[in-house]
Amino acid sequence: MAAACDLRFDCGRTCLDLVATAGGAPAERLTGPEQLAAWLVGAGLVPRGVPLDAVDVRWVVRFRALRDLLRRVVHDELRDRAADADLDRLNSAAAAGPPPAPRAVREADGTLARTLCAPPDCAGLLAAVARDAVGLLTDPAARGQLRQCAGEHCSLVYLDASRGRRRRWCSSEVCGNRERVARHRRRTTVRGTPGPAGVPAPAAAATATGPARVPAPEPAAPAPVTSGKKFPAGG
């Protein structure tokens, strides 16, 4: 199975994490059944250990189609409002099949683990993601946390649940780090900007013929002149 670290699970909702499988670098993360299976497990839709042998290229095509629909709907709702036709498609996906029912089983060490009552099917998993999107878009509190990443080349949308709602990046380690590196390069470039013909700009106090001249010190004031006549003490 593909490494989950190649995928993104930091947008705050399952539907937004699906949208995050496109864009950035690499541009396409759902490149095949293995990557889709890794995403389903990483997103928590399928418990770890549940067989996903049925995942094939057709699943990938259908999840990509839902992803494209979600991207349009979320971005359109952020700017203004989504098209009625897209909302109809989202509602149809949410009603296409029942999401897989969870089941608690006892492990050998006595702990309880989550599994599924039946093997997951594509329509049911798509419905789970679509229902998450419907829940997000119809919840005023959650909608108020929707933000688009401030990264120059990033269009990902995430939920800002930070204190003071000051989160700017889809990921501090991805877009946030890129911006910090770019800011450092800009500062370095400004400090090292060469003058005409590639010669560093001279200091402000320097002259055209040599280093800046240091002003000569002011001459000391002359000592007061006395007659040299001595007066007796007390007189």
N, C-alpha and C positions, 0 to 999 in steps of 0.2 A: 504494500500500500504506500502511496506517496506520502512524504513527510508533511505533517500538518503545519510545520513552520513555514512552508511555502505558501500557505493560505493565510487569510486574514479573518480573525474572530474578535476584533476590537471595536466594532461599530456600535455595539449596544443592543442590536436586535438581529434575529436570524435572517429576516428579509434583507436588511442592510448588509449583512455579511455575505449574502449571496451576490448582491450587486458589487461587492468589493472583489469578487473573483475576476473582474475585468477592469482594466485601467491600470496605470502605473507600469512597473517593470517586474516580471514580464506582463505584457498586455493581456494575455489570456492564461488563466490559471486552471480552468476546466478543460484541459487539453485531451482528456480521454476518460474512460470508465474508472481507472485507478484513482485519478485525481478527484473525480466526483464522489467515489466511495469514501475517500479520505475527508472530503468536505462534509459529507453527511454525518460521519462520526464526530468530526471536530465541532460541528455546529450543534451536536447533541440530539439530532433527529433520530439517529440510530445508535443504540448503546454499543460500546466497544465489545467485540466478540460475537456480535450477531452476524451471521453469514450474509454477504452481499453479492452472491454469485450471479444474481439476475441483472445487476447493473451492466448495461452495454451502451453502445454508441447511441441508440435511440433515446435512452435516458439522458445522455449528455445533451442531445439536441433539444429535448423538451425543457431541461433545466436552463439551458442558455436562453431559450425563448421566454421563459418566465422572468429570467434575470433582465432581459432587455425591456420587458413590459414594466417591471418594477422600477427600473432606472428612469423611464419616461414619467411614470406616475409620480414618483417621489420628487423628482426635480421640477415637474410642472406644478405640483402642489406647493413647493417651496416658493416658486416665483409667482404663481397665481392660482391656477386650478387645472387639474388633469382633464383630459378629454373624456367625454361620456363613454365613448367607444372603448377606451382603455379601462375605465372603471368596470364596464360590463365584462371585459375579458378577465379582469382580476377577480370579480365576483364568481365568474364561471369556474375559474381555477380553484377557488376556495371551496366550491361545492362539488368538485369533480369526483371526490372519493373521501371516505373517512380516514383521517390520519391514523397511523398504527397505534393500537392501544398498548400502553405499558403494562408490565407484569412484574411483580416482586418475586424473586426466587432466593432460596437459602443457599449460600455458598458453603464449601466444605469447612471453612473456619467459623461458621455460624453467622456471618454477616449477611445482610440482605443486599441483593444487587438487582438493578433494573434490566429487564429484557423486554421482548415484544411477544404479544400473544400469538402472532402469526408472522410469517416472512413479510417484510415490507414490500409494497408495490409502488411503482413510480407515481401513479395518480394520487395515492394517499400522501406520499411525501411532498409532492408539489402542493397539495391542498394545505398541508401543515404550514408551508412557507407563505402561501397566499393568505391564509387566515391570520398569520402573524402580521402581515402588511395591513390587512383590513383593521386589525386591532390597533396598530400604530396610528394609522391615518384618522381613525375615529376617536382617538383619545386626546382631548385638548392638552392635557399636561404633557404627554409624550410628544405631541406635535410641537409644542413650545420649546422642546429641547433639540429639535432637528437643526443641524448646522452643516454647512458645506465646508470642506477643508480649505484652509487659507493657502495651501501649497500652490505655487505658480502653475504647475502642470497636473494638478490633482483635482478630480471632480467628485471624490467620494463624499458621501453624506453619513453622518454619525449622530448619536445622541449625546448631547453635552450634559452630563450629570455631575460635572465638577462643581466645587464650591465657588460661588459667585458667577457661574456660567462663563468661565474665562478660557475654556479649552479652545485652541485655534486649529489643531491639527487632527487628522484622522488617526495619526500615530506619532507620538513624540520621537520614537526611534526611527521613523521613516521620513515623513515630510518635515517634521520639526528639526531633525538632525540635518537634513538637506538645507533648510533655511539658515540654520546656524553656520554651516560651512560656507554658504554663499555670502552671508553677512560678513564673516571673517575675511573672505577673499576681497570683498569690496573695500573694507577698511584698509587692508594691506595694499591694495592697488592705489588708493587715494594717497596714502602716506608715501609710497614710492613712485609717484608720478614723475617722469623725467621732464626736464625743461626743453627749450628749443634744441633741435638737432640731437636729441637724446642725452643732453647734458643735464645733470640734476640741477634743479633750481637753486641759485645761490642764496645765502642767508641774507636777510633784509638789510643788515648793517654793513655788508661787504661792499667794496668798491670794485670798479671794473679792472683795476690794476693790481689789486692785492687784497689781503684780509682787511677787515674793518679796523680803522684806526681808533686807538684808545685815547680819549681826550687827556691832555696834560693836566696834572693837578694844579689847582689854584695856588699862586705864590703865597707864602706865609706873610701875615701882617707884620710890618716893622715894629721892633721893640720901642717903647716910649723913650724919648730922649730926656736925660736929666743933666743938671749942671755939674754934678760930681761933688758939690759942696755938702759936707756932712754937718748935721745939726746935733747938738748934744741931746742926750736922752732926756725926755720930758720937756724939752724946749721946743 
